[in-house]
Amino acid sequence: MTADAISPVPRSAPPREAPPAVAAMVRLIRDTWRQAEPYTPEISQFFYGMLFTLAPATRDFFPINMEVQRGRLVRALVHIVQMVDRPDDLVPFLRQLGRDHRKFGVLPRHYEAVGTSLLAALKRHLGDSWTPQVERAWAEAYTIIARAMQEAAAADECPPCWYATVAEHRRLSWDLALIRVEPEQQIPYRPGQYMSIEVPQRPRLWRYLSPANAPREDGSLEFHVRAVEGGWVSRAIVSHTQSGDTWRIGPPLGRLAVDRAAGRDVLMVAGGTGIAPLQAILDDLGKWGENPKVHLFYGGPTREDLYALEQLRALASTNPWLSVSPVVERGEGLPGCEQGTLADAVTRRGAWPGHDVLVSGSPAMIRATVSRMLVAGTALDQVRYDPFTID
């Protein structure tokens, strides 16, 4: 299990209540993790040391420079373990994660080694708090997770990963690039999904990117990548990608989508390059004569961050079902542009009853926008997002 810490999307239906035994198990896990969390660096170091001793082949799953990775896997594991009492959220996510991990060549014995290493690292740092009941709770939760991932991996008939050649690399600004790749085989993805990417400049450092286009006949994918501060992969992609580079692409993930048959209007909220998966959905909707009404709020710190605005406005000019509201936080805007954060702009209009809501952007933007919308009266089951690390 080597994915960065990512969270399942919100529920689209009322959650099932966890059985009392499961609820008690999760309480034990959360209580003990609160005690252990201050020691995450030490726990992570012990975890990796034991993992590479028990299963030396797993070292090849990780980047050469472990400082980039250290702590991520442990936090991801703990986050997932703490959600065992939310099966409606967790199970679809674990199935996707299990399919995604096929690209590493993960075997059942590797799952066992990960679990053993995690429990040993926690036991070492929790001392007397690591009781037989606590150990049983962590072991049972991890077993549930590992089983779901392995079952999904075994049932998947798609390739573990795809290879694609960079056909175009174009700088849209000093820190933003458009990259078009041509896979050797068509990748079966839905508009709005994202994929893990490995580039030759940063081997074993997988990062998630969303295609900005609906599936095309030639199978090509277009990605929009902004170089973020401290971002090993994003900076390498923006500055050093060359035509002819070979990218490795993992299975499609995520559940951002528009249900055309549902009869509900759609609110889309996108920040920066978070517009990419929503552009893919709009690209797909543009193939149909009739669609639900879609209102898109597209925002960023400044006007320069709204790199796709003219393309979106052109799409809206020929598709009456689409309206676009640009939002900037500071500096001069432009005609029709709102000032403030995306959370400000969206909640000024109320709770958006009767709408399906899709939110895409940085983790901080997603947290702020969804939280404000819930306070404003938007129901949780209206909202969908796919939070994942941006680099």
Secondary structure, 3 states (H helix, E strand, C coil): CCCCCCCCCCCCCCCCCCCHHHHHHHHHHHHHHHHHHHHHHHHHHHHHHHHHHHCHHHHHHCCCCCCCCCCHHHHHHHHHHCCCCCHHHHHHHHHHHHHHHHHHCCCHHHHHHHHHHHHHHHHHHHHHHCCHHHHHHHHHHHHHHHHHHHHHHHHCCCCCCEEEEEEEEEEEECCEEEEEEEECCCCCCCCCCEEEEECCCCCCCCEEECCCCCCCCCCCEEEEEECCCCCHHHHHHHHHCCCCCEEEECCCECCCCCCCCCCCEEEEEEEHHHHHHHHHHHHHHCCCCCCCCEEEEEEECCHHHCCCHHHHHHHHHHCCCEEEEEEECCCCCCCCCEECCHHHHHHCCCCCCCEEEEEECCHHHHHHHHHHHHHHCCCHHHEEECCCCCC
